[in-house]
Amino acid sequence: MKVRVVFLLLCCIWGSTWMFIKLGLRDLPPLSFAAARFLLATLILWGIVAARRARLPRGREWLLLAQTGVLSFALNYGLLFWGEQHISSGLAALLQATIPVFGMLLAHQYLPGERLNARKLAGALLGVGGVGVIFSHQLGDRGSSALWGSAAVVAGAAFAAWSNVLVKAKGLKLDASVLSAGQMACGFLALAAAALTFEGNPSKLHWTPLAVVCLIYLTLVGSVAAFLLFYWLVRHVDVTKTMLIALVTPLAAVLLGFVALGEQLSWRTLVGGAVIMSGVALVVLRRRPRPEAVAAET
């Protein structure tokens, strides 16, 4: 029951963040927006770490935090925020849903208990095919900016999946708050350096009330609460099952984008999204053993 509650909470939270990212990008440049989000989240999480007196990382654990922090926060979110400037929030959520496909391929290398099989390979092919359908629409009708925006989100998904698998393989001894805080700190440093280089002084940005509200929501709910819940979930289920969240959140994101932002999705985008979701389902859903097979084993 507890696992199901955490799973549903994460689906609701991450289903709504896409809309808040899109709204915040109306006033803020992408890298600075993402960096500000993780600066605030990092400070809060390190406060939680101090209050809990959690064990700090040691030795090579710092290297793991740096590596996965750059992958999941600097690269993934930097590319995601940049890409969502050029595509709808719903489409960004659909493309980010390829995380389980990449995670499945990488888990085969890093996690002996999560090997490839024919069903997972079929899911990967469906996922790639769905992305191809969406890309064909972007290339034919929307122009290069939408195509590059979509490609950026997909690339970010691959980096996020790599980070998730590395955490599952090497980081399960770390406290969830320490893991989140360390990753965000490393990701923030890389994002901040890129933002200062390409977008200038953050104090001169257009900090509207809407931008501030979006930043606060993404920080407190989308970052602090969500990632603590996520890493709790990672410890209790297979890494590919945690990525099942990616099968549900795009539906909420598309619905919110349609209702609240007036976003429209073409039929090819909807078809491509459905194919991606089908592929993800094959990757993360497992068949239950038949009753007679269970009986034979007992």
KAZI-V12150 format. One record per residue. RES is the residue in one letter. NEAR is the number of other C-alpha atoms within 12 Angstrom. Layout:
# KAZI-V12150
RES,NEAR ; RES,NEAR
This chain:
# KAZI-V12150
M,7 ; K,13 ; V,20 ; R,18 ; V,15 ; V,26 ; F,33 ; L,26 ; L,26 ; L,36 ; C,32 ; C,27 ; I,34 ; W,42 ; G,38 ; S,34 ; T,41 ; W,46 ; M,42 ; F,40 ; I,48 ; K,41 ; L,33 ; G,38 ; L,35 ; R,25 ; D,25 ; L,36 ; P,34 ; P,39 ; L,43 ; S,41 ; F,46 ; A,48 ; A,38 ; A,41 ; R,44 ; F,45 ; L,35 ; L,29 ; A,38 ; T,35 ; L,26 ; I,29 ; L,34 ; W,30 ; G,18 ; I,24 ; V,26 ; A,16 ; A,13 ; R,15 ; R,13 ; A,20 ; R,19 ; L,24 ; P,26 ; R,16 ; G,10 ; R,14 ; E,26 ; W,23 ; L,21 ; L,33 ; L,36 ; A,32 ; Q,33 ; T,37 ; G,40 ; V,32 ; L,35 ; S,42 ; F,47 ; A,43 ; L,40 ; N,38 ; Y,44 ; G,44 ; L,36 ; L,45 ; F,45 ; W,41 ; G,40 ; E,44 ; Q,35 ; H,30 ; I,41 ; S,42 ; S,48 ; G,44 ; L,54 ; A,51 ; A,47 ; L,49 ; L,55 ; Q,51 ; A,50 ; T,54 ; I,49 ; P,48 ; V,51 ; F,41 ; G,44 ; M,46 ; L,31 ; L,30 ; A,33 ; H,24 ; Q,18 ; Y,24 ; L,24 ; P,15 ; G,16 ; E,26 ; R,22 ; L,27 ; N,19 ; A,12 ; R,23 ; K,32 ; L,25 ; A,25 ; G,33 ; A,35 ; L,27 ; L,29 ; G,39 ; V,31 ; G,29 ; G,34 ; V,41 ; G,26 ; V,28 ; I,38 ; F,34 ; S,25 ; H,27 ; Q,29 ; L,20 ; G,15 ; D,16 ; R,22 ; G,17 ; S,19 ; S,21 ; A,28 ; L,31 ; W,25 ; G,34 ; S,44 ; A,34 ; A,31 ; V,41 ; V,42 ; A,32 ; G,37 ; A,38 ; A,33 ; F,36 ; A,41 ; A,38 ; W,39 ; S,40 ; N,48 ; V,42 ; L,32 ; V,39 ; K,38 ; A,27 ; K,23 ; G,32 ; L,28 ; K,23 ; L,31 ; D,30 ; A,36 ; S,40 ; V,40 ; L,47 ; S,47 ; A,42 ; G,41 ; Q,46 ; M,46 ; A,37 ; C,32 ; G,39 ; F,40 ; L,29 ; A,32 ; L,38 ; A,33 ; A,23 ; A,26 ; A,28 ; L,24 ; T,14 ; F,15 ; E,23 ; G,18 ; N,17 ; P,24 ; S,13 ; K,14 ; L,24 ; H,20 ; W,22 ; T,17 ; P,15 ; L,20 ; A,29 ; V,26 ; V,20 ; C,32 ; L,37 ; I,28 ; Y,30 ; L,37 ; T,33 ; L,26 ; V,30 ; G,34 ; S,38 ; V,39 ; A,30 ; A,34 ; F,41 ; L,32 ; L,33 ; F,38 ; Y,38 ; W,31 ; L,32 ; V,34 ; R,26 ; H,20 ; V,23 ; D,31 ; V,43 ; T,43 ; K,34 ; T,38 ; M,40 ; L,38 ; I,40 ; A,44 ; L,42 ; V,34 ; T,37 ; P,40 ; L,32 ; A,31 ; A,38 ; V,35 ; L,28 ; L,29 ; G,32 ; F,20 ; V,15 ; A,20 ; L,20 ; G,15 ; E,21 ; Q,21 ; L,26 ; S,20 ; W,14 ; R,25 ; T,34 ; L,25 ; V,26 ; G,32 ; G,39 ; A,32 ; V,32 ; I,43 ; M,41 ; S,35 ; G,37 ; V,46 ; A,35 ; L,31 ; V,44 ; V,40 ; L,25 ; R,18 ; R,12 ; R,9 ; P,11 ; R,10 ; P,11 ; E,10 ; A,10 ; V,10 ; A,9 ; A,9 ; E,9 ; T,7
